[in-house]
Amino acid sequence: KNGLKVAISFNGNVVNTFQLKREISREFPNFSYECDADLICHKLIIELAKSKDLAAAVKKCMQEIEGAFSVSGVTGEGEFFAFKDPHGIRPLCAGHSDDGKTYAFSSETVGLDINGLFRDFEVEPGEFITVSENGFKRERLMCSERKAFCAFEFAYFARPDSIFNKKYIYEIREEFGRNLVRENQDIVRDADMVISMPETGDDAALGVHEESGLRWERATRRHRYVTERAFILLNKERYATIDKKINILASKVNGKKVIVVDDSIVRGDTTRITVEKLRRMGAKKVYLFVTFPRIIGPCFYGIDMATYGQLIGAKHTSEEIAKIIGADAVCYQSIDGLVRATGFGRDELCLGCLTGEYPTPLAQKIADEMKKKFLEGVEETGRFYEIPELVDGG
């Protein structure tokens, strides 16, 4: 627009998509929406054309875009920049090369590590960063009432060798396992061994082993060429992927009472098929230790959990879930245990999918309406937050 050019990379999810689409379409009549990065990029161009100042344009984006967004980008003039939403929902960090000639942003510190870059800092909520030959310039443009870092990053999304808030993810997951032992002593006393669902369950299984003294057996093997994330796929694809994804070693589990450590249960499909396989391999009892608490609500900030109906935890108690998947018990991490292990305060995390309390107002409004419709038995045919009349009355 007006000769201005901007390119961005983006991690997160925009909640107020319809409002932004309407605004952008007035300025760009041929606007074509492919993903949320399109919204942010075009909104940034609109504000940059008005203010002629990148910091002012970014601040306006922070004020008027609701959702999670960690962004890095470059202007047509070659100005390299990054910014994060005021709640800091998604991760973003910065680093540089030892010769001071290369500067980079990454969602996780491991992205810097594997490229031989030094870690400098984690971008703060509402922070705007520019890069010059003199290094990073940091400016806090907005401060929200509270930080709301996504708790699901710790259990599932982040790599174990990444660092958030000065703690390695693998250390946090080990503590998840230790806490599950402390909270479920009766089951630990009855069990013979611990196994894990590779690979996000491995570090927590080590924590279970260390805290309980139970033997940890590598009784599950992951098919390295099946790379899809099962909870993201469509039903038919998901079942086929799950069945191929994990192999169970019968010699390890036959006749044993087994604790299976997994990162989370979203729909329950993966877990049910795993339990079935363990039974076929001769497991005497199957206990599930789940490092992430029971998921009872959708996510609006970038995790593919869009409706209540697809979440087994929104419809059933832990005891009911155990019966559905065929396990002897399902033991979820407590929310307090999760919070303690992360090193964050409870008021610094987004726990919306666990509590139904979301950090941004439109997401809360949509979640409440979605839940009302779900409890009324309205069939969920798509993502409710993509239906205009639900979001803003049309």
N, C-alpha and C positions, 0 to 999 in steps of 0.2 A: 504493500500500500504506500503510495507517494514515494516510491523508490526504496522503501525500507524492506530489509530482508532479515529474517531470523530463522535459525534452525535449532531445534531442541531435542534432547532425549529426556524421557519421562518415566517415572515409576509411581504408581498410585492409581487413584480412581476419582473421577469427578462426580459429585452427587447432583448438583443443579445443572444437569446437561441441557434440559429444555430451555431454561432461561437464557443460557449462554448461546445456544443455537439460534434463538430468535434474534438476540442482539447482533451476533456475528453475521447473520444472513442479511441484516439491514445494511451492513457495511460491505459485505461481500455477497452479492446476489447469487453467484454461482458456487457458493461454499458447499463443499462435499465433506461430510463427516465420516471418517473411517475409524478413528479412535480418539480417546480423550486428549492425546497429544495435539491433535488438530485444534481442539477447543482452546487449549492453553496458548498455543503458538499464535493463533489468530487474535485472541484476546490481548496478548502481549503487543502485537503489531498495532492494534487499534489504540491502545493506551500510549504506546510510544509515539504514534503519529500526533496524538493530542498534546503530550507533555514535552516531547523532544528530549526526555530524560529517562534513561533506562531504570534508575532506581525508583523514580516516581511511577513508571509503568509497572514495574514488578510489585510495588506496594499496592497499586490499584488491583492487580490480579489477586494478591493475597486477601484483599478486603472483599472481593466480589466472587471469587471462586470458592465454593464449598467442597471439601473433600480432602483426600490425601494427595500431595504432589511433592515429589523430590525431583527437581529439574536441573539439568545443565544445558547450556546452549552457547551459541555464538551469533553475533550480529553480522550484518553484511559488511560492516567496517572492521570486522575481525576481533571484536571485544568478546572475550571468553568470560562466562558468568555462570552462576548457579544460585538456586534459592530453594527454600523448603517451606511448606505450609505452616501457618502459625501454631498448629498443634504438634507438629513434628511426628506425624503418624508413621511415615516410612523412613527408612534409614538413608543417610547420605554422608559421605566422608570425603576428605580432601588430602592430597599428597603431592610429592614432588620428587624429581630425580636428584641424585647426588651432585650433578653438575649444575643444578639450578636452571636448566633450560627447558625442562618438561614439567607441566603442572596438570593434574588430573583430578576428576571427581569419580566416585564409585559408590554404588549402593552399599557395598560391604568392604571392609578393610582388606579382605582376601583379594579383591580385584586390584588393589594397589600392590600387595605382596607379590603376586605371581608375575607382575610386570616390572619388578625390581625397583619399586618406588617407595619412598619413605612415607609413613603415615604422619599427617600433620594434626588434623582435628576432625571431629564430627561436626557437621553443620548443625547449628542450633535451630529450633523452631522459629519461623519468622525471620530467618537470617538471609541476607543477600551478600553474595561473594562475587567480586570481580578479580580478574587476574591480569597482571602486567609483568614487565620484565623485572620488576621489584618484588614480585610474589603476590600473595593473596591480600586483598583488602576486604575486611569483614565489617558488615553494617547490619544491625538489628533493626528491621523496618517495622515489625509488629510483635507485640507480646499478647498472647491469648491468656485467658483466665487460668488455663492449665495445660501442661504437656499431656500428650495422649499417644505414646509410642505403642505400636501394635504388638500385643502380647504373643500373637501367633508366630511372629518371627522367631522367637526363642525356641519354640517346640518343633517347628517344621521348616519354615522357609530358609532361614539363615544357614550358611555353611558352618560346620562345627569349629573351623579354624578362623572364623571371623571374630571381631571384637566389637561389642556394644557396651558403652558406658564403662570402659576399662576392664571388662570381663570377657574371657573367651566363651563362646557359645557352648563348647563341649563341657566346660566347667559347670555352667548353668544346668545343662542337661544331666550331668552326673548328680547334681544336687536334687534335681527332679526325682531321680531314682531313689536316692537316699530318703527323701521325704515320703515317697510312696511306701517304703518299708516301715518307717516310723508310724504311718497312719493306718497300716494294715497288718498288724503283728500276727493276728490269728491265721491269716492266709499264709504268711511267711513261714510260720511254724509247721503248717501242713504240707508245704511244697517240698519237692525234691531238687528242683533245679530252676535256673533262669535261662530263657532264650530271648532273643530280640528280633524285631522286624527291621531288617536292614533298609536304610542305613541310619535313619534318624532316631531309631530306637537303641542303637548300639551304645552310645555314651551313657544314656540313662540306665541301661542294663548293667553297665559297669558299676554305676552307683548303687543299684540294687544288690549286686554281688558283694560289694565292699561293705555295705551297711548290714546285710543279712548273714553273710558267710556262706550263702548258698552257692553251689557250683554254677558257673556261667558257661553254657555250652553253645558253640556256634552251630546250632542245629538247623538254621535257615540259610539258604543260599539264594542270592538275588541273580536273576537272569540279566546280565549286564547290557544286553542288546534291546531290552524292553525299557524304553526311556520315558514313556508317557506317565503323567501323574494321574492316577486312576480317578480321583474325585473330580477332575476337570472334564473327563470324557463323557460322551453320551452313553446311555444305558448299555446297549449292545456292545459297543467298543470297550466299555469299562469292564464288563464281565470277562470278555476275552483277554483283556490285558491283565487283569488280576490273576486269572488262572495260570497264566504263563510266567508271571512276574516272580513268584517265590516258590522255591522247592524246599521240601522238608526232609531231613535225614531221619528215616525211621529208626535207625540203630541208636540214635541219641535220645529219642522220646518214647519209645515203646515201653509201656508199663510204668511210665513216670507221671508224677503230678507236677505240671509245668506252669511256671509264671511266664507269660509272654508280655514283653515290654514293647509298647507301640507309642508313636508320638501323639496320635489323635484319632478320634472316630468322627467322621463327618456324616456320611450316608450309612455306613455300616457294612457296605458290600465287601470291601477288602477284608475286614475283620471276620465276617461270617465265613467266607471262603477259606481263610487261613485256619479257623477253628475246625471246619469240616476236614481239612487236610490233616490236621494234627490228630483228630479222632481216627481217621483212616490209617494213620501211621502208628496207632496203638497207644496214644496218650491216655493215661488213666483219668486225669483231671486237667482242665485248662482254665487258668485264671488270667484275666487281662489286667495289666497295669498300664494305665494310659497317662502319659505325662502332661497332657493338656486337659483342663477341666471339661465337663460336659458342655458341648456347644448347643445353646438353646435359641440362638437368633442369627439372622443373616449378617453378612458383612457388606458395607457400602464403600469400603476404602481399598479394595484391590484384591481380596481373597474371593475365589469363585464359590461363594456360598450365598446365593441370591435370594432364596425363599425359605420360609419356615418349613414347608412341606417336604423339602429334600433333606432336612436335618433329622436324623433319628433321635437325637437328644432333645429336640423341641417337642416330640410327640410321646416320649417314653422315659420312665425312670431308669436308673442304673440296673435295678433288678429286672425290669421288663426287657431292657436291652440285652442282658445276659441270656434270657430265655430265647429271644429272637435270634441271636447269633450262635446259640448253642454252647455258650461258655458256662462254667460253674459259678463264676463271679466276674463282674467288671468293676474295677477299682479306679476311679478317676482321681487325678491330682486335685487337691483343694485349691480354691482361688488364693487363699492365704499362703499356701505352700508355693504356688507359682510366683506370687509377688515377692516373697522372701528370697527365693532363689535368684531372681533377676537382678536384685540390687536396686531396682527402681522403687519409688513409693507407689502405693495403690493409686494415688491421684495423678501419677505420671504415666499411666498406662491406659491404652484403649482396651477395655474389657467388654465392649458392647455385645459381642457374640456370646458372652458368658453371663451377663447380667441384664441385658436389654436396655442398658443406659449408654447412650452414644454421645460423643463429645461435640457434635455439631448439630444445630437445630433442625435443619431440614431432614437429615438422616433420622433423627429421633421421631419427627413427625411421620415420616414414611414407615418406619419400623412399627410404630404404634398402630397405624392404619392397616399395615400388612398383618399384624398379629390379630387385630379385630376380625379381619376377613377370614384369616386362617381358622380362628376359633368358631366362626359362623359356618364353616364348612365350604366356603367359596373355593372353587377349584382354581389352583394356581397354574395358569397356562404360560406364564413367562415371568420376567423380572418386573415386579410391581413398580420399582422406582424408575422404570422406563415408560410408564403409562402417564401421559400428561395430566389427566384429570385427578390422578392420585397425588401427583407431585404439587401441582399449583392451581388446580381447578380448570385446567384446559389452556 
